[in-house]
Structure formats: structure tokens, C-alpha cells
Amino acid sequence: IWSREVPLYLRILGTLTGFSIFSALIPFTLEYIRLDSLDTMSVADYIQKLQEYDKMGGGSVNIGSYPFPFQVFTYLFRPLFLDAKNLFGIFVSFENIILLIISVRLFSPYFYKMLKTHSTSLFMWTNLFFFSLFVSTFSLVTANLGIAIRQKTMVLPSLFILIFLSDTIRNTSWSKKKTSFKRLYSTYKISN
């Protein structure tokens, strides 16, 4: 929709249609989650109430006292071995360590190249939007690690797609460097 090949009036029309649909869905969403309004105090009270509900389980953490980046880390990568209370927790800890190692790739410079390269890709932007919105929302309200383990399986495909796209850019970059190195080496070999 936002490609330069699409006429400007269609891009504007598509954007306005999207915002109109989003605006029309806000009242239904507020009614569904039983939130009175979108003011700061109502949202903060609602988040605190949800955090209190999740504390009742045995695998809960006091997520409300954590800063936001640590809430995201807790949601995506905990329990780790120190948090594991049983055999299942140890298995999940292995899974989370592997997920943490894989996710480090998102912080490479190739991720930012991927954003530039695929800047008009609706597929990439949809996955990035879904992953960011899902993780930022649920990391604020999910204090129970057991629930977080089940919920994050819904967002892992988007995470893996973003990592795959980033790795594609990395592999393309490496193959270009390898090709130019081979040319340089063959030129050097011929001249000697």
C-alpha cells in the first residue's frame, strides 16, 4: 500500500481507511476489556489490576516493580534456570536460553539494514508491528510466568520471521563480500 508504485491518492485513501477502521474498533475494545476510558489513570489502574490477578498463581513475579525493558525480558525469556521450580521449568529454561541466543541476532546491524531493504514490505512491517504490540502489551500485564510461556508461543512465529529476514540480509551481505574477496584474490594471483 505504501509503495511508491501505488498512486499517492490510493496511499492516502488506504491510510485513512485503516485509521477509520481502527478508530471504529476502539469503543468495542474498551467495552470488551471493561475499561472506562483511555486516560492515563484508567489505563494505569487497569494494568495494575491485571498484574494483581496474575500474582495469585505459584509462578508469578512482581512485574509491576520492574522497569519496562526488564518486563519485556521477563515475558520473553524467563523462567531461566534460577527461576525453575520443577522439571518443566528446567525444560522451559533450556528453551528460553536458546530463544535468547537466537534473539540476540535482532540487535545486529543487519536488522536495521533489513528495515531499510524491506521498507515497503507489508509482510515485514505487519510482523514487526504484531510482535512489538503483542510483547509490549502482554509484558506489562502478565506477571505469571506459566501464562507468559503459553502466550509467547503466539508471537514466536513473527519473531522467527524477523530473524529470518535479518539473516537473509546478513547472508546476502556475506556472499557479496566473499565474491569481492574472490575477485580480489584472483586479480592478485593473475598479476603475480
C-alpha positions in Angstrom: 0.0 0.0 0.0 2.8 2.5 0.8 5.0 1.6 -2.1 6.0 4.4 -4.4 4.4 2.4 -7.3 1.0 3.0 -5.8 -0.5 6.3 -6.6 -0.5 8.9 -3.8 -4.3 9.2 -3.6 -4.6 5.4 -3.1 -2.0 5.5 -0.3 -3.8 8.4 1.4 -7.2 6.6 0.9 -5.7 3.3 2.3 -4.2 5.1 5.3 -7.4 7.0 6.1 -9.4 3.7 5.7 -7.1 2.0 8.1 -7.3 4.8 10.7 -11.1 4.9 10.4 -11.4 1.1 11.0 -9.0 1.4 13.9 -11.0 4.3 15.4 -14.3 2.4 15.0 -12.9 -0.6 16.9 -11.6 1.3 19.9 -15.1 1.6 21.7 -15.7 -2.2 21.2 -12.2 -3.0 22.5 -12.7 -0.7 25.6 -16.0 -2.4 26.3 -14.6 -5.9 25.8 -11.7 -5.3 28.3 -14.0 -3.4 30.7 -12.0 -0.1 30.6 -13.9 3.1 31.1 -11.7 5.5 29.1 -8.3 5.8 27.6 -7.0 8.4 30.1 -3.7 7.7 31.8 -5.1 7.0 35.2 -7.7 4.5 34.0 -5.1 2.6 31.9 -2.6 2.5 34.8 -5.2 1.3 37.2 -6.3 -1.4 34.7 -2.7 -2.6 34.2 -2.1 -2.7 38.0 -5.4 -4.7 38.5 -4.3 -7.2 35.8 -0.8 -7.6 37.5 -2.5 -8.3 40.8 -4.7 -11.0 39.3 -1.7 -12.9 37.9 0.2 -12.8 41.3 -2.2 -15.4 42.7 -0.5 -18.3 40.9 2.6 -20.0 42.1 4.8 -19.0 39.2 4.3 -15.2 39.5 6.8 -12.4 39.7 6.3 -8.8 40.9 6.4 -7.5 37.4 5.0 -4.1 38.4 8.2 -3.2 40.2 10.4 -3.9 37.1 11.3 -1.2 34.5 9.8 -1.8 31.1 12.8 -3.4 29.4 13.1 -5.9 32.2 9.4 -6.6 31.9 9.9 -7.4 28.2 12.9 -9.6 29.1 10.9 -11.4 31.8 8.0 -12.0 29.5 10.1 -13.4 26.6 13.0 -15.2 28.3 12.0 -16.2 31.8 12.0 -18.6 33.6 15.7 -19.2 33.4 17.5 -21.8 35.5 17.4 -19.8 38.7 13.6 -19.4 38.4 12.9 -23.0 37.6 10.9 -24.7 40.3 10.4 -28.1 38.8 11.4 -30.3 35.8 9.1 -28.5 33.4 10.7 -25.2 34.5 14.2 -26.6 33.6 12.9 -27.7 30.1 11.5 -24.2 29.6 14.7 -22.7 30.8 16.6 -24.6 28.0 14.1 -23.3 25.5 14.4 -19.7 26.8 18.2 -19.8 26.6 18.0 -21.0 23.0 15.4 -18.3 22.3 17.7 -15.7 23.9 20.7 -16.7 21.9 18.6 -16.6 18.7 17.0 -13.2 19.6 20.4 -11.6 20.0 20.5 -11.5 16.2 17.8 -8.9 16.2 20.3 -6.4 17.7 22.8 -6.8 14.8 23.3 -4.0 12.3 21.7 -6.4 9.7 18.3 -5.9 11.4 18.4 -2.2 10.6 19.6 -2.9 7.0 16.6 -5.3 6.8 14.3 -2.4 7.8 15.7 -0.3 5.0 15.8 -3.0 2.4 12.2 -4.2 3.1 10.8 -0.7 3.8 7.8 -1.3 1.5 7.2 -4.9 2.6 3.8 -5.1 4.2 4.7 -8.7 5.4 7.8 -7.5 7.3 6.0 -4.4 8.8 3.0 -6.5 9.8 5.2 -9.0 11.7 7.2 -6.2 13.3 4.0 -4.4 14.3 2.4 -7.5 15.7 5.5 -8.6 17.6 6.1 -5.1 19.1 2.4 -4.5 20.0 1.9 -8.0 21.4 5.1 -8.1 23.5 4.8 -4.5 24.8 1.2 -5.1 25.8 1.4 -8.5 27.4 4.7 -7.9 29.1 3.0 -5.1 31.1 0.2 -7.2 32.4 1.4 -10.8 32.6 3.0 -11.5 35.9 2.5 -15.3 35.9 5.4 -17.0 34.1 3.3 -20.0 33.2 0.8 -17.9 31.4 3.6 -16.0 29.7 5.1 -19.2 28.4 1.8 -20.1 26.8 1.1 -16.6 25.4 4.5 -16.1 23.9 4.1 -19.1 21.6 1.6 -16.9 19.7 4.3 -14.3 18.9 7.3 -16.5 18.3 6.4 -17.1 14.5 6.7 -13.3 14.0 10.0 -13.2 15.9 11.4 -16.0 13.8 10.2 -14.3 10.6 12.0 -11.1 11.6 15.2 -13.0 12.5 15.0 -15.0 9.2 14.6 -11.7 7.2 17.5 -10.2 9.0 19.7 -13.3 8.4 18.8 -13.1 4.7 20.2 -9.6 4.6 23.3 -10.8 6.5 23.8 -13.8 4.2 23.4 -11.6 1.1 26.0 -9.2 2.5 28.4 -12.0 3.3 28.1 -13.5 -0.1 28.8 -10.1 -1.7 31.9 -9.8 0.5 33.0 -13.3 -0.4 32.6 -12.7 -4.1 34.5 -9.5 -4.0 37.3 -11.2 -2.0 37.5 -14.0 -4.6 37.8 -11.4 -7.3 40.5 -9.5 -5.5 42.4 -12.8 -4.8 42.1 -13.9 -8.4 43.3 -10.5 -9.6 46.2 -10.7 -7.2 47.0 -14.2 -8.3 46.9 -13.3 -12.0 49.2 -10.3 -11.6 51.8 -12.3 -9.8 
